[in-house]
Amino acid sequence: MSKLLDLIEQNAIKQSRSKTMSSSSSSSGGIGFTGALTILFIGLKLAHVINWSWWWVLSPIWISLLILLFILLVIAIIFLISELSK
């Protein structure tokens, strides 16, 4: 477990050094698919084009979070299984 934390810490240090060393201040990405879909649904809801519950209008956000939590859970389980089998 401590090896994993050390690797994460080293990677974070390398990334922060590379960001400070770069001369251009470009940002990554943009809004992304989830953000664009959420904005689209909110616009359609406010324009009365769709008559959905706000739960469904905001579903791209919470569904993405649920998927992320599921992936993290699977990774944690795999890590625990590998640590227990040693």
GROMACS elastic network, one bead per residue, 0.5 to 0.9 nm:
[ bonds ]
;  ai    aj funct       b0    kb
    1     4     6  0.52583   500
    1     5     6  0.64628   500
    1     6     6  0.87232   500
    1    79     6  0.89958   500
    1    83     6  0.82649   500
    2     5     6  0.50155   500
    2     6     6  0.60598   500
    2     7     6  0.85748   500
    3     6     6  0.50224   500
    3     7     6  0.61837   500
    3     8     6  0.86206   500
    4     7     6  0.51189   500
    4     8     6  0.62076   500
    4     9     6  0.85958   500
    5     8     6  0.50530   500
    5     9     6  0.60795   500
    5    10     6  0.85570   500
    6     9     6  0.50758   500
    6    10     6  0.60961   500
    6    11     6  0.85324   500
    7    10     6  0.51118   500
    7    11     6  0.60870   500
    7    12     6  0.85722   500
    8    11     6  0.51272   500
    8    12     6  0.61723   500
    8    13     6  0.86598   500
    9    12     6  0.51073   500
    9    13     6  0.62272   500
    9    14     6  0.86732   500
   10    13     6  0.51050   500
   10    14     6  0.62059   500
   10    15     6  0.86407   500
   11    14     6  0.50865   500
   11    15     6  0.61596   500
   11    16     6  0.86243   500
   12    15     6  0.51103   500
   12    16     6  0.61440   500
   12    17     6  0.85718   500
   13    16     6  0.51922   500
   13    17     6  0.61587   500
   13    18     6  0.86168   500
   14    17     6  0.51492   500
   14    18     6  0.61570   500
   14    19     6  0.86468   500
   15    18     6  0.51088   500
   15    19     6  0.61693   500
   15    20     6  0.86807   500
   16    19     6  0.51364   500
   16    20     6  0.62755   500
   16    21     6  0.85797   500
   17    20     6  0.52393   500
   17    21     6  0.60545   500
   17    22     6  0.86793   500
   18    21     6  0.50556   500
   18    22     6  0.61870   500
   19    22     6  0.54584   500
   19    23     6  0.85217   500
   19    25     6  0.85172   500
   20    23     6  0.77706   500
   22    25     6  0.74430   500
   27    30     6  0.81202   500
   29    32     6  0.70547   500
   31    34     6  0.78489   500
   31    35     6  0.55583   500
   31    36     6  0.63758   500
   32    35     6  0.54793   500
   32    36     6  0.61761   500
   32    37     6  0.86156   500
   33    36     6  0.51722   500
   33    37     6  0.60387   500
   33    38     6  0.85069   500
   33    60     6  0.89668   500
   34    37     6  0.51719   500
   34    38     6  0.60845   500
   34    39     6  0.86031   500
   34    60     6  0.56016   500
   34    61     6  0.65226   500
   34    64     6  0.74579   500
   35    38     6  0.50852   500
   35    39     6  0.61393   500
   35    40     6  0.85183   500
   35    60     6  0.77368   500
   35    61     6  0.76109   500
   36    39     6  0.51508   500
   36    40     6  0.60847   500
   36    41     6  0.86155   500
   37    40     6  0.50063   500
   37    41     6  0.61403   500
   37    42     6  0.85771   500
   37    60     6  0.67707   500
   38    41     6  0.51341   500
   38    42     6  0.61106   500
   38    43     6  0.85308   500
   38    57     6  0.68151   500
   38    58     6  0.60253   500
   38    59     6  0.76270   500
   38    60     6  0.59395   500
   38    61     6  0.70879   500
   39    42     6  0.50838   500
   39    43     6  0.60684   500
   39    44     6  0.85464   500
   39    57     6  0.89770   500
   39    58     6  0.88850   500
   40    43     6  0.51387   500
   40    44     6  0.61579   500
   40    45     6  0.85673   500
   40    57     6  0.89343   500
   41    44     6  0.50698   500
   41    45     6  0.60408   500
   41    46     6  0.85658   500
   41    50     6  0.82081   500
   41    56     6  0.86467   500
   41    57     6  0.53703   500
   41    58     6  0.75233   500
   42    45     6  0.50447   500
   42    46     6  0.60859   500
   42    47     6  0.84788   500
   42    54     6  0.85412   500
   42    57     6  0.61388   500
   42    58     6  0.76053   500
   43    46     6  0.51848   500
   43    47     6  0.60360   500
   43    48     6  0.85284   500
   43    49     6  0.86129   500
   44    47     6  0.50940   500
   44    48     6  0.61601   500
   44    49     6  0.51481   500
   44    50     6  0.58373   500
   44    51     6  0.87516   500
   44    57     6  0.88867   500
   45    48     6  0.50715   500
   45    49     6  0.60293   500
   45    50     6  0.52660   500
   45    51     6  0.64885   500
   45    52     6  0.70926   500
   45    53     6  0.88603   500
   45    54     6  0.83589   500
   45    57     6  0.72986   500
   46    49     6  0.76932   500
   46    50     6  0.84169   500
   47    50     6  0.78777   500
   48    51     6  0.65035   500
   52    55     6  0.79691   500
   52    56     6  0.62461   500
   52    57     6  0.65100   500
   53    56     6  0.54695   500
   53    57     6  0.64444   500
   53    58     6  0.88335   500
   54    58     6  0.60465   500
   54    59     6  0.82303   500
   55    58     6  0.54082   500
   55    59     6  0.59374   500
   55    62     6  0.88767   500
   56    60     6  0.79935   500
   57    60     6  0.76159   500
   58    61     6  0.58022   500
   58    62     6  0.69740   500
   58    63     6  0.88267   500
   59    62     6  0.52473   500
   59    63     6  0.56598   500
   59    64     6  0.81497   500
   60    63     6  0.53023   500
   60    64     6  0.59766   500
   60    65     6  0.85844   500
   61    64     6  0.53247   500
   61    65     6  0.63460   500
   61    66     6  0.87831   500
   62    66     6  0.60970   500
   62    67     6  0.85846   500
   63    66     6  0.50164   500
   63    67     6  0.62014   500
   63    68     6  0.86027   500
   64    67     6  0.51261   500
   64    68     6  0.61962   500
   64    69     6  0.86302   500
   65    68     6  0.50316   500
   65    69     6  0.61054   500
   65    70     6  0.85314   500
   66    69     6  0.50684   500
   66    70     6  0.60960   500
   66    71     6  0.86237   500
   67    70     6  0.50571   500
   67    71     6  0.62152   500
   67    72     6  0.86406   500
   68    71     6  0.51432   500
   68    72     6  0.61909   500
   68    73     6  0.85417   500
   69    72     6  0.50726   500
   69    73     6  0.60419   500
   69    74     6  0.86252   500
   70    73     6  0.50073   500
   70    74     6  0.62123   500
   70    75     6  0.86385   500
   71    74     6  0.51390   500
   71    75     6  0.62191   500
   71    76     6  0.86107   500
   72    75     6  0.50589   500
   72    76     6  0.60904   500
   72    77     6  0.85782   500
   73    76     6  0.50548   500
   73    77     6  0.61393   500
   73    78     6  0.85851   500
   74    77     6  0.51110   500
   74    78     6  0.61402   500
   74    79     6  0.85225   500
   75    78     6  0.51261   500
   75    79     6  0.60626   500
   75    80     6  0.85727   500
   76    79     6  0.50230   500
   76    80     6  0.60680   500
   76    81     6  0.85271   500
   77    80     6  0.50850   500
   77    81     6  0.60752   500
   77    82     6  0.85162   500
   78    81     6  0.51574   500
   78    82     6  0.61394   500
   78    83     6  0.85971   500
   79    82     6  0.51608   500
   79    83     6  0.61477   500
   79    84     6  0.86209   500
   80    83     6  0.50377   500
   80    84     6  0.60404   500
   80    85     6  0.85253   500
   81    84     6  0.51507   500
   81    85     6  0.61173   500
   81    86     6  0.88815   500
   82    85     6  0.52623   500
   82    86     6  0.67130   500
   83    86     6  0.55986   500
